[in-house]
Structures are given as structure tokens and as C-alpha cells.
């Protein structure tokens, strides 16, 4: 089985989830907020980055994308509806704070039903728009985890007041996709603590099952 390590990166306290296959010395990244010391140590120790999966295109989650791709040559994935946010990031008002560079070329676009793999783990792509039009979540049934980006947090949800956001769309994504997962599924969010699907169904004040 793979290991999962999470490190908080950059001024926006983004969770960078790193999936690790220690036997093959391979890793994969959920989002690319920057190169934290732990990631740098893995790379210096000979770990190969198989892929980078962006949950959405907001600047805080992609601030280190160019640096990581330049350093590792890893392919990167984004939903086509969020590529515009990635491309706009170097001109964002926070670009200088996060030292954002022009994005690398040749993105891979994933969609509902696609899968990414590391070790013996399969991560299925769920389209979960609402925070952004191209937001996705990545579900690993064998690991019992889901990476939700900024769609679902512990006792909260992603903001929908930014361009492209829509609360009703977000709510539908959570109820129709995420809340259908087993209750014991661990939720790794883009910010904050882990939680479980069952806990959020019972306690999340923004999206409750009636």
C-alpha cells in the first residue's frame, strides 16, 4: 500500500498531499503549492514524481507547479475548465507573494471516470465543480480516502464568491458525489484537518443530508 504524507505549504496554508510508494521510490502530488523541505528531501533521495494532480486551478494550489515540473519533468493534470485559472495565475494580485511563474506547457486534461495510478493504488477522478468550474476530487477506494481540494473541508465547504463559483453546484457535487462514498472514507482537504464522509454528513453545517 502507498503512504500518504501531508505538508502545509505557502502563505495560504495549502495542504500538499504526497502519495508515496517506498518500494519503488516513487511519489505523486495532489496539488502543487510549492516545494516544501520534505518534498525536496525526497527528491534529493532519488524519489521520482510520477504525476501532479491539480484539484483546481486557484493560485495557492498551483504556485509551485512550474518549479516542480522544471525540477522533475513530471506530467501534470488539470480539468480543462480550470486551465484558465492556472494560466492567469502569474498575473494574479498574489503572484508576487507566492512567486508564481508561467505554467509549464502540455497539461494533461482529466475528466469524470479517469484514473491515476501509483503503486497498487487507483485514484478515480470525480468532477466536483462549485468552488471552481473544473474542480475535481480524487477517490482511492482501496485506500479508503478521497482528496477533495477546496470542495469539502472539515465542518466547512469551499467558498463560492470568487469568479466561477456557485454554491448550488458545489452542494450538488458534495451530495451526489462525495456523500455517496462510504462513511468511513477519510477526507484529505486542500486546507485544514482531515475528516470523514460520515462525520461531514452528520455535522457539516453547510451541506447536510435531510
C-alpha positions in Angstrom: 0.0 0.0 0.0 1.0 3.6 -0.5 1.7 6.0 2.3 0.2 9.5 2.5 2.0 12.4 4.0 0.6 16.0 4.1 2.6 19.2 4.5 1.3 22.7 4.8 2.8 25.0 2.2 3.0 28.7 1.3 1.3 31.7 2.8 -2.2 30.3 2.1 -1.6 27.2 4.2 -2.3 24.8 1.4 -2.2 21.0 2.2 0.2 19.3 -0.2 -0.6 15.6 -0.1 2.2 13.4 -1.2 1.5 9.8 -2.1 4.5 7.5 -1.6 5.4 4.1 -2.9 8.5 3.5 -0.8 9.4 0.2 -2.5 9.7 1.7 -6.0 10.8 5.2 -4.6 8.0 6.9 -6.5 5.7 9.7 -5.4 2.7 11.6 -6.7 1.5 15.0 -5.7 -2.0 16.2 -5.0 -1.7 20.0 -5.9 1.5 21.9 -6.3 1.6 24.8 -3.8 5.4 24.8 -3.6 8.4 22.7 -2.8 8.4 22.1 0.9 11.6 20.8 2.7 10.2 17.3 2.9 9.5 17.1 -0.8 12.9 18.4 -1.5 14.5 15.8 0.7 12.5 13.0 -1.1 13.7 14.3 -4.5 17.3 14.5 -3.3 17.0 10.9 -2.1 16.1 9.7 -5.6 12.3 9.6 -5.5 10.7 10.0 -8.9 7.5 12.1 -9.3 5.0 10.1 -11.4 2.4 12.8 -11.7 1.0 16.0 -10.3 -2.8 16.2 -10.0 -4.4 19.6 -9.5 -7.7 19.6 -7.7 -8.4 23.0 -9.2 -6.6 25.9 -10.7 -6.5 28.6 -7.9 -3.2 30.3 -7.5 -2.5 29.0 -4.0 -2.7 25.4 -5.1 -0.6 25.8 -8.2 2.0 28.3 -7.0 4.9 25.8 -7.2 3.8 24.0 -10.4 6.4 25.4 -12.7 9.3 24.8 -10.3 8.2 21.2 -9.6 7.8 20.4 -13.3 11.1 22.0 -14.2 12.8 20.1 -11.5 11.2 16.7 -12.0 9.8 16.6 -15.6 6.6 15.1 -14.1 3.3 15.3 -16.1 0.6 17.4 -14.6 -3.1 17.0 -14.8 -5.9 19.6 -14.6 -9.6 19.7 -15.6 -9.9 21.6 -18.9 -12.4 24.0 -17.3 -9.8 25.2 -14.8 -6.8 25.7 -17.1 -7.7 29.4 -17.5 -7.1 29.9 -13.7 -3.7 28.2 -14.0 -2.7 30.4 -17.0 -3.9 33.5 -15.2 -2.0 32.9 -12.0 1.2 34.8 -12.9 -0.9 37.9 -13.3 -2.9 37.4 -10.1 -2.7 40.0 -7.4 -1.0 37.5 -5.2 1.5 36.3 -7.8 4.5 38.2 -6.3 3.7 37.0 -2.8 3.8 33.3 -3.9 6.5 33.8 -6.5 4.3 32.3 -9.3 5.9 31.6 -12.7 4.3 31.0 -16.0 2.8 27.5 -16.0 4.5 24.6 -17.8 3.3 23.6 -21.2 1.5 20.4 -22.3 -1.1 19.8 -19.5 -3.0 16.6 -19.4 -6.7 17.0 -19.0 -8.7 14.6 -16.9 -12.4 14.1 -16.5 -15.0 12.1 -14.7 -14.2 8.4 -14.8 -10.5 8.7 -15.5 -8.0 7.2 -13.1 -4.4 7.8 -12.0 -2.2 5.2 -10.5 0.7 4.9 -8.1 1.9 1.6 -6.7 -1.2 -0.6 -6.2 -3.5 2.4 -5.7 -6.0 3.6 -8.2 -7.3 7.2 -7.8 -10.6 7.8 -9.6 -11.4 11.3 -10.9 -14.8 12.8 -9.7 -15.8 16.1 -11.2 -16.9 18.2 -8.2 -17.4 21.7 -9.5 -18.7 24.6 -7.5 -15.7 26.1 -5.9 -14.4 26.4 -9.5 -15.9 25.1 -12.7 -13.3 22.4 -13.1 -12.8 21.3 -9.5 -12.2 17.6 -9.1 -11.8 15.1 -6.2 -9.7 12.0 -6.4 -11.0 8.9 -4.7 -9.0 5.8 -3.8 -11.4 3.1 -2.8 -8.6 0.7 -1.9 -7.0 3.2 0.4 -10.3 4.4 1.8 -9.5 8.1 1.2 -10.7 11.0 -1.0 -8.8 14.1 -1.8 -11.4 16.9 -2.1 -9.3 20.0 -2.8 -11.4 23.1 -1.8 -14.7 21.4 -2.3 -15.2 19.9 1.1 -13.4 20.7 4.4 -13.9 19.6 8.0 -17.2 21.3 9.0 -17.0 23.7 6.0 -17.0 23.9 2.2 -15.1 25.9 -0.4 -16.0 29.5 -0.9 -18.2 30.2 -3.9 -18.0 34.0 -4.1 -15.0 34.0 -6.4 -15.3 34.1 -10.2 -16.7 30.8 -11.5 -18.0 29.7 -8.1 -21.6 28.6 -7.5 -23.0 27.3 -4.2 -25.8 25.2 -5.6 -23.3 23.5 -7.9 -20.9 22.9 -5.0 -23.7 21.5 -2.9 -24.8 19.1 -5.7 -21.2 17.9 -6.1 -20.9 17.1 -2.4 -24.3 15.4 -2.0 -24.3 13.5 -5.3 -20.6 12.5 -5.4 -18.8 12.8 -2.1 -21.6 11.9 0.3 -22.3 8.7 -1.7 -18.9 7.4 -0.6 -18.6 5.0 2.4 -19.0 6.9 5.7 -15.5 5.8 6.9 -13.8 7.3 3.9 -11.1 9.7 5.1 -11.3 13.2 3.6 -8.0 14.9 2.8 -8.9 18.5 2.0 -7.0 21.4 0.5 -6.8 23.2 3.8 -7.2 22.2 7.4 -7.6 18.9 9.2 -8.7 15.5 7.9 -12.3 14.3 8.5 -14.6 11.6 7.3 -17.5 11.5 4.9 -19.8 10.2 7.7 -18.8 12.9 10.1 -19.5 15.6 7.5 -22.8 14.1 6.5 -23.9 14.4 10.2 -22.2 17.6 11.2 -21.3 19.9 8.3 -23.5 23.0 8.7 -23.3 24.0 5.1 -24.3 20.7 3.4 -26.5 18.4 5.4 -28.4 15.3 4.4 -32.0 16.0 5.3 
